[in-house]
Amino acid sequence: MNRFALAAGVVLALQAPRMAKADYYLRSPYEIDQGELEMELNGAPAFDRRPASNGAQSYTVEIGTGVTSWWHSEVELAFDRAPGGGQPMLVNQAVTENMFQLTEPGQEFADFGFYFEYGQTLTSGRYAGSNEVTFGPAIGMDIGRTTQLVNLFLTRELGPNQTTQGLDFSYAWQNRWNLWTPLSPAIEVYGDSGVVGRSPRFAQQQLLVGPVAVGALGLHELGLGNGGKVKYELGWLFGATQASAQGTLRWRLELEVPF
């Protein structure tokens, strides 16, 4: 089965039919990395002067590899704390993530991938959540010394504990200036417009914008071996709407080891 047929089959299997779980990072069509084991930590604690909106936290622990030269797969555990006082930290979901590279890098005007994620809820009772599927294109393009990444995703809740019906649309954009491999500046935007066809007014949509530092160091540069690398991303996202946390610390740490 070729990569286009597999990606299309994933969508059809859904029979058609929110920003969540440390999802403040861009999925890239370039990160296939066959022959490497990747271990990754992500975090997104939010801060707000409004008590009811303060204290939200989201973290993920992930491990993955390139299954083929065009298919990257990961498994993940997601930990979340809802905003407001007295909320517990929950092991929220077990997730499988997949990126399918649809075009060879550099051969088209842009590079395209297809992303698919399934999250199985691990909570029950008072804190019961829904299962979810998320899918859509991941697009990359180099313009001069910058790299542009765009994610355009749809999410559908599944199971008996759904809080929304229909497809939720979220988007993300990163403009990275490739200044220096160990440290490059970027600007990122993360938005969620709500359920398609029933979007709330703009002030009630999620929208965060802010600067991010992106870098990578070889393990040999750190005196830790001859192969592999450490990647990191660290930034501060400002809430641009009433529905968004006033500030979110967004970080990512990834270890890549060849095998």
PAMARMI-973331 format. One record per residue (C-alpha): residue in three letters; x, y, z. Coordinates in steps of 0.001 Angstrom, whole numbers, plus 500000, padded with zeros to 6 digits. Example, Ala and Ser with C-alpha at 12.3 -4.5 7.8 and 13.67 -1.06 7.14 Angstrom:
! PAMARMI-973331
{rec "Ala", {512300, 495500, 507800}};
{rec "Ser", {513670, 498940, 507140}};
This chain:
! PAMARMI-973331
{rec "Met", {500000, 500000, 500000}};
{rec "Asn", {501501, 503342, 499042}};
{rec "Arg", {501591, 506330, 501352}};
{rec "Phe", {498694, 508171, 499650}};
{rec "Ala", {496371, 505190, 499870}};
{rec "Leu", {497234, 504604, 503507}};
{rec "Ala", {496574, 508229, 504461}};
{rec "Ala", {493291, 508265, 502555}};
{rec "Gly", {492258, 504994, 504159}};
{rec "Val", {492708, 506469, 507614}};
{rec "Val", {490228, 509251, 506819}};
{rec "Leu", {487683, 506888, 505285}};
{rec "Ala", {487942, 504599, 508277}};
{rec "Leu", {486703, 507444, 510450}};
{rec "Gln", {483482, 507687, 508434}};
{rec "Ala", {483852, 511478, 508704}};
{rec "Pro", {483267, 512031, 511486}};
{rec "Arg", {490201, 521151, 520552}};
{rec "Met", {493730, 522466, 521543}};
{rec "Ala", {494755, 519769, 524132}};
{rec "Lys", {497372, 517584, 525812}};
{rec "Ala", {500545, 519650, 525400}};
{rec "Asp", {499620, 520189, 521769}};
{rec "Tyr", {501471, 523475, 521596}};
{rec "Tyr", {504076, 522234, 519159}};
{rec "Leu", {504164, 521833, 515410}};
{rec "Arg", {503998, 518443, 513739}};
{rec "Ser", {506555, 518393, 510948}};
{rec "Pro", {506406, 516402, 507694}};
{rec "Tyr", {510223, 516189, 507826}};
{rec "Glu", {510595, 514237, 511063}};
{rec "Ile", {510382, 510646, 509842}};
{rec "Asp", {513792, 509532, 511175}};
{rec "Gln", {513851, 505863, 510188}};
{rec "Gly", {516482, 503972, 512165}};
{rec "Glu", {516260, 506287, 515173}};
{rec "Leu", {514519, 505884, 518499}};
{rec "Glu", {512960, 509111, 519769}};
{rec "Met", {512048, 509861, 523381}};
{rec "Glu", {510206, 513113, 523996}};
{rec "Leu", {508807, 515237, 526824}};
{rec "Asn", {506380, 518107, 526267}};
{rec "Gly", {504907, 520583, 528709}};
{rec "Ala", {502446, 523468, 528656}};
{rec "Pro", {501603, 524973, 532065}};
{rec "Ala", {499297, 528004, 531775}};
{rec "Phe", {499172, 531125, 533934}};
{rec "Asp", {496283, 533556, 534355}};
{rec "Arg", {495271, 536267, 536858}};
{rec "Arg", {491696, 534982, 536659}};
{rec "Pro", {491391, 532196, 539293}};
{rec "Ala", {488969, 530130, 537221}};
{rec "Ser", {491379, 530172, 534262}};
{rec "Asn", {494637, 529695, 536187}};
{rec "Gly", {496538, 526490, 536837}};
{rec "Ala", {495880, 524458, 533689}};
{rec "Gln", {498769, 522095, 532976}};
{rec "Ser", {499427, 519614, 530195}};
{rec "Tyr", {502342, 517198, 529743}};
{rec "Thr", {503118, 514274, 527458}};
{rec "Val", {505711, 511495, 527458}};
{rec "Glu", {506321, 509984, 524013}};
{rec "Ile", {508424, 507329, 522325}};
{rec "Gly", {508542, 506703, 518572}};
{rec "Thr", {510495, 505782, 515474}};
{rec "Gly", {510365, 505878, 511694}};
{rec "Val", {508563, 502688, 510688}};
{rec "Thr", {509469, 503254, 507017}};
{rec "Ser", {511169, 506025, 505074}};
{rec "Trp", {507811, 507849, 504898}};
{rec "Trp", {505906, 506779, 508045}};
{rec "His", {506731, 507888, 511583}};
{rec "Ser", {504782, 506473, 514536}};
{rec "Glu", {504745, 507310, 518257}};
{rec "Val", {502958, 506213, 521412}};
{rec "Glu", {502239, 508727, 524156}};
{rec "Leu", {500867, 509163, 527649}};
{rec "Ala", {499117, 512487, 528329}};
{rec "Phe", {498876, 514112, 531773}};
{rec "Asp", {496475, 517023, 532310}};
{rec "Arg", {495231, 519355, 535001}};
{rec "Ala", {492124, 521452, 534347}};
{rec "Pro", {492149, 525162, 535247}};
{rec "Gly", {490775, 526371, 538551}};
{rec "Gly", {491420, 525544, 542187}};
{rec "Gly", {491461, 522026, 543592}};
{rec "Gln", {491852, 520248, 540271}};
{rec "Pro", {493887, 516993, 540239}};
{rec "Met", {496601, 516029, 537765}};
{rec "Leu", {495236, 513099, 535736}};
{rec "Val", {496770, 510510, 533447}};
{rec "Asn", {494336, 511507, 530771}};
{rec "Gln", {494944, 509555, 527551}};
{rec "Ala", {497015, 506906, 525839}};
{rec "Val", {497708, 508155, 522320}};
{rec "Thr", {499080, 506824, 519068}};
{rec "Glu", {500464, 509443, 516637}};
{rec "Asn", {501374, 508890, 512994}};
{rec "Met", {502945, 511137, 510365}};
{rec "Phe", {502859, 510057, 506718}};
{rec "Gln", {505197, 511937, 504379}};
{rec "Leu", {503268, 512473, 501148}};
{rec "Thr", {505903, 514274, 499049}};
{rec "Glu", {509658, 513999, 498791}};
{rec "Pro", {511273, 517003, 500510}};
{rec "Gly", {512271, 519725, 498086}};
{rec "Gln", {510544, 518298, 495018}};
{rec "Glu", {507365, 520404, 495219}};
{rec "Phe", {506651, 524060, 496022}};
{rec "Ala", {505933, 522846, 499578}};
{rec "Asp", {506419, 519594, 501478}};
{rec "Phe", {503278, 517773, 502589}};
{rec "Gly", {502553, 515221, 505279}};
{rec "Phe", {499363, 513719, 506676}};
{rec "Tyr", {498995, 513445, 510448}};
{rec "Phe", {496684, 511001, 512258}};
{rec "Glu", {496249, 510585, 516014}};
{rec "Tyr", {493974, 508442, 518146}};
{rec "Gly", {493601, 509112, 521872}};
{rec "Gln", {492060, 506529, 524209}};
{rec "Thr", {490730, 508047, 527414}};
{rec "Leu", {492099, 506646, 530682}};
{rec "Thr", {489738, 508498, 533010}};
{rec "Ser", {486360, 507498, 534390}};
{rec "Gly", {483682, 508560, 536817}};
{rec "Arg", {483677, 512252, 537709}};
{rec "Tyr", {486631, 512949, 535414}};
{rec "Ala", {485568, 510732, 532510}};
{rec "Gly", {486676, 512027, 529121}};
{rec "Ser", {486055, 511122, 525514}};
{rec "Asn", {488197, 509258, 523045}};
{rec "Glu", {489440, 511408, 520142}};
{rec "Val", {490747, 511221, 516613}};
{rec "Thr", {492764, 514081, 515107}};
{rec "Phe", {493886, 514258, 511492}};
{rec "Gly", {494942, 516681, 508777}};
{rec "Pro", {497788, 518072, 506693}};
{rec "Ala", {501191, 519122, 507986}};
{rec "Ile", {502936, 521467, 505553}};
{rec "Gly", {506538, 522663, 505413}};
{rec "Met", {508270, 525205, 503183}};
{rec "Asp", {511666, 526900, 503128}};
{rec "Ile", {511684, 530588, 502173}};
{rec "Gly", {515160, 532046, 502174}};
{rec "Arg", {516692, 531340, 505583}};
{rec "Thr", {513305, 530656, 507163}};
{rec "Thr", {511292, 527455, 507529}};
{rec "Gln", {507504, 527667, 507635}};
{rec "Leu", {505463, 524896, 509263}};
{rec "Val", {501657, 524802, 509140}};
{rec "Asn", {499237, 522324, 510754}};
{rec "Leu", {495540, 522284, 509810}};
{rec "Phe", {493806, 519646, 511933}};
{rec "Leu", {490312, 518332, 512590}};
{rec "Thr", {489377, 516561, 515830}};
{rec "Arg", {486348, 514350, 516460}};
{rec "Glu", {485349, 513159, 519907}};
{rec "Leu", {484188, 509547, 520238}};
{rec "Gly", {482456, 507447, 522864}};
{rec "Pro", {479775, 508134, 525482}};
{rec "Asn", {481459, 511113, 527197}};
{rec "Gln", {481615, 513544, 524305}};
{rec "Thr", {481432, 517246, 525143}};
{rec "Thr", {481072, 518331, 521505}};
{rec "Gln", {479513, 516901, 518367}};
{rec "Gly", {481120, 517355, 514976}};
{rec "Leu", {484613, 518240, 513795}};
{rec "Asp", {486688, 520758, 515735}};
{rec "Phe", {489168, 522811, 513647}};
{rec "Ser", {492581, 523800, 515035}};
{rec "Tyr", {495549, 525408, 513321}};
{rec "Ala", {499187, 526156, 514104}};
{rec "Trp", {501995, 528035, 512354}};
{rec "Gln", {505724, 528388, 513015}};
{rec "Asn", {508044, 530832, 511274}};
{rec "Arg", {511605, 529790, 512168}};
{rec "Trp", {514697, 531755, 511193}};
{rec "Asn", {517466, 529191, 510670}};
{rec "Leu", {520147, 531318, 512284}};
{rec "Trp", {522230, 528651, 514050}};
{rec "Thr", {521500, 524953, 514605}};
{rec "Pro", {521965, 525086, 518410}};
{rec "Leu", {519691, 528150, 518696}};
{rec "Ser", {517222, 529583, 516184}};
{rec "Pro", {514397, 532053, 516940}};
{rec "Ala", {510813, 531416, 515869}};
{rec "Ile", {507342, 532889, 516133}};
{rec "Glu", {504412, 530538, 516683}};
{rec "Val", {500633, 530810, 516480}};
{rec "Tyr", {498142, 528278, 517874}};
{rec "Gly", {494409, 528590, 517354}};
{rec "Asp", {491209, 526604, 517749}};
{rec "Ser", {488048, 527957, 516119}};
{rec "Gly", {485702, 525341, 517574}};
{rec "Val", {483306, 522977, 515843}};
{rec "Val", {483059, 523568, 512114}};
{rec "Gly", {479811, 525357, 511314}};
{rec "Arg", {479204, 526267, 514973}};
{rec "Ser", {482253, 528377, 515807}};
{rec "Pro", {481843, 530834, 518688}};
{rec "Arg", {482624, 534509, 518200}};
{rec "Phe", {486332, 535232, 517842}};
{rec "Ala", {486838, 536404, 521453}};
{rec "Gln", {485664, 532949, 522645}};
{rec "Gln", {488067, 531037, 520418}};
{rec "Gln", {491497, 529834, 521517}};
{rec "Leu", {494391, 531885, 520097}};
{rec "Leu", {497948, 532033, 521429}};
{rec "Val", {500962, 533777, 519894}};
{rec "Gly", {504549, 534054, 521048}};
{rec "Pro", {508327, 533682, 520584}};
{rec "Val", {510033, 530307, 520750}};
{rec "Ala", {513682, 529229, 520773}};
{rec "Val", {514444, 526085, 518736}};
{rec "Gly", {517724, 524176, 518752}};
{rec "Ala", {519563, 520875, 518402}};
{rec "Leu", {522891, 519567, 519705}};
{rec "Gly", {524709, 516374, 518773}};
{rec "Leu", {525368, 514033, 521675}};
{rec "His", {529074, 514131, 520785}};
{rec "Glu", {529012, 517889, 521422}};
{rec "Leu", {527763, 517133, 524925}};
{rec "Gly", {530308, 514362, 525495}};
{rec "Leu", {527601, 511701, 525515}};
{rec "Gly", {528529, 509536, 522520}};
{rec "Asn", {529127, 509585, 518799}};
{rec "Gly", {525558, 509308, 517521}};
{rec "Gly", {522207, 510896, 518174}};
{rec "Lys", {521133, 514363, 519175}};
{rec "Val", {519144, 516389, 521654}};
{rec "Lys", {516466, 518779, 520371}};
{rec "Tyr", {514686, 521408, 522396}};
{rec "Glu", {512020, 524086, 522039}};
{rec "Leu", {511219, 526719, 524663}};
{rec "Gly", {508795, 529602, 524368}};
{rec "Trp", {506157, 531824, 525911}};
{rec "Leu", {502722, 532071, 524330}};
{rec "Phe", {500524, 535094, 524970}};
{rec "Gly", {496763, 534655, 525025}};
{rec "Ala", {495244, 536805, 522272}};
{rec "Thr", {491567, 536237, 523144}};
{rec "Gln", {489428, 536211, 526296}};
{rec "Ala", {489059, 532428, 526085}};
{rec "Ser", {492847, 531838, 526104}};
{rec "Ala", {495128, 531678, 529133}};
{rec "Gln", {497006, 534945, 529503}};
{rec "Gly", {500360, 533156, 529340}};
{rec "Thr", {501545, 529608, 528582}};
{rec "Leu", {505072, 528282, 529031}};
{rec "Arg", {505623, 525870, 526169}};
{rec "Trp", {508589, 523476, 526191}};
{rec "Arg", {509731, 520363, 524415}};
{rec "Leu", {512771, 518113, 524949}};
{rec "Glu", {513588, 515267, 522571}};
{rec "Leu", {516373, 512666, 522522}};
{rec "Glu", {517131, 510898, 519227}};
{rec "Val", {519341, 507788, 519306}};
{rec "Pro", {520198, 505680, 516230}};
{rec "Phe", {519777, 501913, 516406}};
